[in-house]
Amino acid sequence: GKTKSCGCRKKTVYMENLKLVDGTSVTMLEAACSQRLISTNSSGYNGVYRNRKGRKWTAQITFKGKTYYLGSFAKIEDAVKARKAAEERIYGEFLEWYYANYPAETTESKTQ
C-alpha cells in the first residue's frame, strides 16, 4: 500500500490539473480571487506594491508571461481598483473564451 516515487507522478498529476491553454493555467485564473500572497508582499494585494523611488503605489498584472504596468497611484485604494479592473478585463475575457471553446473541460471541472 506504500509507493516510492521520484516525484515524477506528482508533477504529471499537477500539470494535468492545471488545464494549460496557450501557456496559461485556467485553474490558476479561476482561483485568482483566492490566491495567497507571496511572503514578501507588503501591500496585502496581489500585483500592488509601494514604489520606493517615487513613494507611490504601483499596480501591475502578469498574463501569458508578460507583465503589464497599470499605473502609479498616490492612494493604495486606487492601485487596487486598477488591478481588480485589469483582472476582470484580462482574466475575464480569457476565461469567457476558454469556457466557450472548451465546454467539455468546463463542465467536467465543475462536477468534480
TACORFEN-V769245 format. One line per field, one symbol per residue. psi: psi as a letter, one per 40 degrees, with the letter a starting at -180 (. if undefined). A space follows every 10 residues. Layout:
psi=???
This chain:
psi=eihhieeddd ddddddedgh hfehhddddd eddehiiide hedehhehih hddefihhhi ihhfehhhhe iiidhddddd dddddddddd dddddddddd efdddddddd e.
